[in-house]
């Protein structure tokens, strides 16, 4: 899922704010509506970030809402 440092306030569920940490020196927005597959060879240094479980649940809920998947069960249960 792409990240951007061009922040937009109050844009959920299309964007979820992720605070700066680790290799990221600036706050970012996850672009929920721009999900895409990429070649895993592009991840030469591993993923840019790993989300804590509470934030991952928020991302999952946003994806379900944007893709209208509310009838399916969650993978985190």
N, C-alpha and C positions, 0 to 999 in steps of 0.2 A: 504494500500500500504506500503510495507516495506521501512524502512530507513536504511542507512548504514553510518558509519563515515569513511569508506574507500573511500575517494573522488577520482573521476576520472574527470579530466578537459576535457572540450569540448566533452562531451558524450551525448549531447542532440540529439534526443529526448528520448533516453533510460534512462537518468538520469537528474533530475532537482535539482539544488542546493538549499538548504534551510538553511538560516543563523541561527545560534544559538539564541535561545530565550526561555523564560519560563523555563520549566523543562529540556530542552536540552541545555547543556553547550558547545556543539561542533557543528560546521557546519555539515550538513548531505546531502546525496544525496537521493532523492526519486527514487526508482527503478521501473520505469514505466513499464518495461517489465516483472515484477514479481507480477502483480496484483493477489490477492487471496481473498477468503472469509475466515473469521475466526468466531469462536463462539463469540457472543457479550458478553458472560460471562467473556471472557478474558480481557475485557476493564473495569476492576474494578475501575480504577481511571479516567475513561473517556478517550477521545482520547489523544494521545501524543501531538498533536498540531492541531491548526486550521490555515489554510492558509489565508492570506489576498486575497481579490478578484482578484487583478492583477496577483498574483502568481497562484491562482487557475485556472485562464483562460489559463495561460501558461501550467499548468499540463493537463488541458482538451485538449488543442491543441496537446500536446505530445501523450496523450492516443489515440486520433483520428488518428494521424499519424501512430503510432505503430500498432493499430488494423485495420487500413485502413477503418475508419468510416467517411471519409470526406463528404459522401453524406447525412448523417443524420444531423438534426438540433441540435443546442446546447441547453442544459438545462438551460443556464445562460442568455438567451435572454429574 
